[in-house]
Amino acid sequence: MKSRQSGITLIGFLVILALVGFLGYMAMRLAPSYSEYMGVEKAMTQIATSGVDGKSLDDLRRDLIFKMNFQYVDDATIQPADITLVRDREGGSTQLRVAYDKVVPFMYNIDFLLHFDKSVPLQGNPSQ
């Protein structure tokens, strides 16, 4: 009786290796953008919890951009127009919203378009 050999062939191994390599390359290209987004979230949370009584939208934008510099957020990623205040009509609460798109080149003429949108409730009432 011959014993059966089991396992993966060389061609099967190369296919799996190519797939893992492709997914690894994709993760290496996308991970910095998500790390940057986490820095944006952290800066927004710091602004929201520090209190915003009497601050204008321009003051909030300036403070947020200043805090994002400490989180290694690229200056070209988020424009001041991407930072807005959203007011709730019923409750009167205000939220700080950052919504932006980021294009990440992948290979040749293939790019990833990432859309990030985050809102945090503000403590206090900013001025109009």
Stockholm file with secondary structure:
# STOCKHOLM 1.0

chainA/1-128         MKSRQSGITLIGFLVILALVGFLGYMAMRLAPSYSEYMGVEKAMTQIATSGVDGKSLDDLRRDLIFKMNFQYVDDATIQPADITLVRDREGGSTQLRVAYDKVVPFMYNIDFLLHFDKSVPLQGNPSQ
#=GR chainA/1-128 SS CCCCCCSCCHHHHHHHHHHHHHHHHHHHHHHHHHHHHHHHHHHHHHHHHHCCTTCCHHHHHHHHHHHHHHTTCCTTTSCGGGEEEEECTTTCCEEEEEEEEEEEEEETTEEEEEEEEEEEECSSCCCC
#=GC SS_cons         CCCCCCSCCHHHHHHHHHHHHHHHHHHHHHHHHHHHHHHHHHHHHHHHHHCCTTCCHHHHHHHHHHHHHHTTCCTTTSCGGGEEEEECTTTCCEEEEEEEEEEEEEETTEEEEEEEEEEEECSSCCCC
//
